[in-house]
Amino acid sequence: MWRAWFAGDRAALERLIPDETVAIESGNNNWSNRQTILDGSAQFAKSGGKLVKLEFPKTEIQVYGPTAIVYSNYSYDLEQGGQRSTHAGWVTEIFVNRKGQWVNPGWHMDNGK
């Protein structure tokens, strides 16, 4: 999911993100929906930005039937316009298994600041 977003892989994102998705992004007061997420991915890819590093140093998963809740610490490095930046925090993601395919209908990210 994360790699698909940074790569601008719309086909993968359309498979992974259902219509009813709600996402709370770190540093953004507006909640995102599927279209906002797809548009953000396309804009990042169009800008020439690159994902240099992606790590989840700690992850815990709870599974309840067809639903999984994933709690993670994350860290990623981006390169944009010759500048490198590091982003880190924690995220809670919801995954639901629909007809054998795991989809990601929601998450809450926080940078801890």
Secondary structure by P-SEA (a helix, b strand, c coil): caaaaaacaaaaaaaccccbbbbbcccccccccaaaaaaaaaaaaaaccccccccccbbbbbbcccbbbbbbbbbbbbbcccbbbbbbbbbbbbbbbcccbbbbccbbbbccc
